[in-house]
């Protein structure tokens, strides 16, 4: 074989290698595309059709007043439904409608669960409504029932004209009371949003007015009760408190 033939063969081999390299690059793109399509198809099947990602459990955390069963019943998350298709917003709204619930968060826990995290309301006072003792939280929401008022918890007595706004105002007042002062309060009488009166355990009465400046009023009351012995006090204007021997 002469030199020219050997050179021609080398040229043909180099050309064949370049051709195969170009074909392999194109083939790699095709194979990569097929892999991506297969992965997408598998993912769609797993998420929307496979029993692997169906709801099998509903976990409830953070609750004490409400039972797990009641929360699950209200949430109405369907077992066996594809987890990706569960309407978390509707489940959240249904649980949030329970009076005992202050806030709720409903999330998916892959691969097959839903977690409902509940923050329940905390009573700051009790109020008697229609002959039943109910808990009143700091937002003025009436939620739970009591057979007997918890020891040390202030009671709110609502007058005939006291509406929702007045109860909320009373709850704000009670929440602002320092622990020492709150322990000396027998009950809180509420007529309107600006006619709130503290009745102490020793029968002394304090006209509080509205919830405005409650922290300042609490400081003034604490000093006034210690400094002056009288049956009636008025701190509705905390910058000008008064006391009297008879009710105004």
C-alpha positions as CSV (number, residue, x, y, z in Angstrom):
1,X,0.0,0.0,0.0
2,X,1.5,3.2,-1.1
3,X,1.6,6.5,0.8
4,X,-1.4,8.0,-1.0
5,X,-3.7,5.1,-0.1
6,X,-2.7,5.2,3.5
7,X,-3.4,8.9,3.6
8,X,-6.8,8.4,1.9
9,X,-7.8,5.7,4.5
10,X,-6.9,8.0,7.4
11,X,-9.0,10.8,5.8
12,X,-12.0,8.4,5.5
13,X,-11.6,7.3,9.1
14,X,-11.4,10.8,10.4
15,X,-14.5,11.7,8.3
16,X,-16.4,8.7,9.7
17,X,-15.5,9.6,13.2
18,X,-16.7,13.2,12.7
19,X,-20.0,12.0,11.2
20,X,-20.5,9.6,14.2
21,X,-19.7,12.3,16.7
22,X,-22.3,14.6,15.0
23,X,-24.9,11.8,15.1
24,X,-24.1,11.1,18.7
25,X,-24.6,14.7,19.7
26,X,-28.0,14.7,18.0
27,X,-28.9,11.3,19.6
28,X,-28.0,12.6,23.0
29,X,-30.4,15.5,22.7
30,X,-33.2,13.1,21.6
31,X,-32.4,10.7,24.5
32,X,-32.3,13.6,27.0
33,X,-35.7,14.8,25.7
34,X,-37.2,11.3,26.0
35,X,-35.9,11.1,29.6
36,X,-37.4,14.4,30.5
37,X,-40.8,13.5,28.9
38,X,-40.7,10.2,30.8
39,X,-40.0,11.9,34.1
40,X,-42.7,14.5,33.5
41,X,-45.2,11.7,32.6
42,X,-44.2,9.7,35.7
43,X,-44.5,12.7,37.9
44,X,-48.0,13.5,36.6
45,X,-49.0,9.9,37.1
46,X,-47.7,9.8,40.6
47,X,-49.2,13.2,41.7
48,X,-52.6,12.9,40.0
49,X,-53.3,9.1,39.6
50,X,-51.1,7.0,41.8
51,X,-52.4,5.6,45.1
52,X,-48.9,6.4,46.6
53,X,-49.8,10.1,46.9
54,X,-53.4,9.8,48.0
55,X,-54.5,11.2,51.5
56,X,-54.1,8.4,54.0
57,X,-53.9,10.5,57.3
58,X,-55.0,13.8,58.7
59,X,-52.9,15.0,61.6
60,X,-54.2,17.5,64.2
61,X,-51.8,19.5,66.4
62,X,-52.1,22.3,68.9
63,X,-55.6,21.6,70.2
64,X,-56.7,21.1,73.7
65,X,-60.3,22.3,73.9
66,X,-61.4,20.6,70.7
67,X,-61.0,16.9,70.0
68,X,-59.0,15.6,67.0
69,X,-62.2,14.0,65.7
70,X,-64.2,17.2,65.8
71,X,-61.5,19.1,63.9
72,X,-61.1,16.4,61.3
73,X,-64.8,16.3,60.9
74,X,-65.1,20.1,60.3
75,X,-62.0,20.1,58.0
76,X,-63.7,17.4,55.9
77,X,-60.4,16.4,54.1
78,X,-61.4,13.4,52.0
79,X,-59.3,10.3,52.6
80,X,-58.3,8.6,49.3
81,X,-58.2,11.9,47.4
82,X,-55.0,12.8,45.5
83,X,-53.0,14.9,48.0
84,X,-52.2,17.5,45.3
85,X,-55.9,18.1,44.7
86,X,-57.0,18.7,48.3
87,X,-58.5,22.2,48.7
88,X,-56.5,23.4,51.7
89,X,-58.2,26.8,51.6
90,X,-61.7,25.4,52.1
91,X,-60.5,23.0,54.9
92,X,-58.8,26.0,56.6
93,X,-61.9,28.1,56.4
94,X,-64.1,25.3,57.8
95,X,-61.9,24.8,60.8
96,X,-61.5,28.6,61.3
97,X,-65.3,28.8,61.7
98,X,-65.2,27.0,65.0
99,X,-65.6,29.5,67.8
100,X,-62.8,27.9,69.8
101,X,-60.2,28.5,67.0
102,X,-58.2,31.7,67.0
103,X,-56.1,30.7,63.9
104,X,-55.4,27.6,61.8
105,X,-52.9,26.4,59.2
106,X,-53.6,23.5,56.9
107,X,-50.7,22.1,54.9
108,X,-49.8,19.0,52.9
109,X,-47.3,16.6,54.4
110,X,-45.9,14.5,51.5
111,X,-46.3,11.8,50.5
112,X,-49.8,11.1,51.9
113,X,-50.8,13.4,54.8
114,X,-52.4,16.7,55.7
115,X,-51.5,18.5,58.9
116,X,-53.9,20.9,60.7
117,X,-52.2,23.2,63.2
118,X,-54.6,24.9,65.5
119,X,-54.2,27.8,67.9
120,X,-57.2,27.9,70.2
121,X,-58.6,31.0,72.0
122,X,-57.7,31.6,75.6
123,X,-60.3,33.0,78.0
124,X,-59.4,36.1,79.9
125,X,-62.8,36.3,81.6
126,X,-66.2,34.5,81.8
127,X,-69.5,36.0,80.9
128,X,-73.0,34.7,81.6
129,X,-75.2,34.7,78.5
130,X,-78.6,33.1,78.5
131,X,-77.9,31.4,81.8
132,X,-74.6,29.8,80.5
133,X,-71.1,30.7,81.6
134,X,-69.0,31.3,78.5
135,X,-65.3,32.1,78.0
136,X,-64.4,35.5,76.6
137,X,-61.1,35.9,74.9
138,X,-58.9,39.1,74.5
139,X,-60.6,39.8,71.2
140,X,-64.0,39.8,72.8
141,X,-65.0,36.5,71.2
142,X,-67.3,34.3,73.2
143,X,-66.4,30.7,72.7
144,X,-66.3,27.9,75.3
145,X,-68.7,26.9,78.1
146,X,-68.0,26.4,81.8
147,X,-69.9,24.6,84.4
148,X,-68.3,26.8,87.0
149,X,-66.2,29.9,86.7
150,X,-62.5,29.1,87.0
151,X,-61.0,30.3,90.2
152,X,-59.4,33.7,89.9
153,X,-60.8,34.5,86.5
154,X,-62.7,37.8,86.3
155,X,-66.4,37.6,85.5
156,X,-68.1,40.0,83.1
157,X,-71.7,40.9,83.7
158,X,-73.3,42.3,80.5
159,X,-76.1,44.7,80.8
160,X,-79.2,44.6,78.6
161,X,-77.7,47.1,76.2
162,X,-74.3,45.6,76.0
163,X,-73.5,44.4,72.5
164,X,-70.6,42.6,70.8
165,X,-68.5,45.9,70.8
166,X,-69.1,46.4,74.5
167,X,-68.0,42.8,75.3
168,X,-64.8,43.3,73.2
169,X,-64.1,46.5,75.1
170,X,-64.5,44.7,78.4
171,X,-62.2,42.0,77.2
172,X,-59.6,44.6,76.4
173,X,-59.9,46.1,79.8
174,X,-59.5,42.7,81.6
175,X,-56.5,41.8,79.4
176,X,-54.8,45.1,80.4
177,X,-55.2,44.5,84.2
178,X,-52.0,43.5,86.0
179,X,-52.2,40.1,87.7
180,X,-52.3,41.6,91.2
181,X,-55.1,44.0,90.3
182,X,-57.0,41.3,88.4
183,X,-56.9,39.0,91.4
184,X,-58.8,41.6,93.4
185,X,-61.6,42.1,90.9
186,X,-64.8,40.2,91.6
187,X,-66.5,41.1,88.3
188,X,-66.7,43.6,85.5
189,X,-70.0,45.3,84.8
190,X,-70.5,46.4,81.2
191,X,-73.4,48.6,79.9
192,X,-71.8,50.2,76.8
193,X,-68.4,50.6,75.3
194,X,-67.6,53.5,77.6
195,X,-69.5,52.4,80.7
196,X,-67.4,49.7,82.2
197,X,-67.1,49.3,85.9
198,X,-64.8,47.1,88.0
199,X,-66.4,45.7,91.2
200,X,-63.7,44.7,93.6
201,X,-63.9,41.7,95.9
202,X,-64.2,44.1,98.9
203,X,-67.3,45.6,97.1
204,X,-65.5,48.9,96.1
205,X,-66.4,50.0,92.6
206,X,-64.2,51.6,89.9
207,X,-65.7,53.4,87.0
208,X,-63.3,52.6,84.2
209,X,-65.1,54.1,81.2
210,X,-63.8,52.7,77.9
211,X,-60.8,50.5,77.2
212,X,-58.8,53.6,76.1
213,X,-55.6,54.1,78.2
214,X,-56.3,50.9,80.1
215,X,-52.6,50.5,81.1
216,X,-52.5,54.0,82.6
217,X,-55.8,53.5,84.3
218,X,-54.5,50.3,85.9
219,X,-51.5,52.2,87.4
220,X,-53.8,55.0,88.7
221,X,-56.3,52.5,90.2
222,X,-53.6,50.6,92.0
223,X,-52.3,53.7,93.6
224,X,-55.7,55.2,94.3
225,X,-57.1,52.1,96.0
226,X,-54.1,52.0,98.3
227,X,-54.1,55.8,99.1
228,X,-57.8,56.5,99.5
229,X,-60.5,54.4,101.3
230,X,-63.8,55.1,99.5
231,X,-66.6,53.0,98.0
232,X,-66.5,54.6,94.6
233,X,-63.7,55.6,92.3
234,X,-63.7,57.1,88.8
235,X,-60.6,56.7,86.5
236,X,-62.4,57.2,83.2
237,X,-60.2,60.2,82.8
238,X,-56.9,58.8,84.2
239,X,-55.3,62.2,84.3
240,X,-58.0,63.4,86.7
241,X,-59.1,60.5,88.9
242,X,-61.8,61.0,91.6
243,X,-63.3,59.1,94.4
244,X,-66.6,59.6,96.4
245,X,-68.6,58.2,99.3
246,X,-71.6,57.6,97.1
247,X,-72.2,56.5,93.6
248,X,-72.4,59.3,91.0
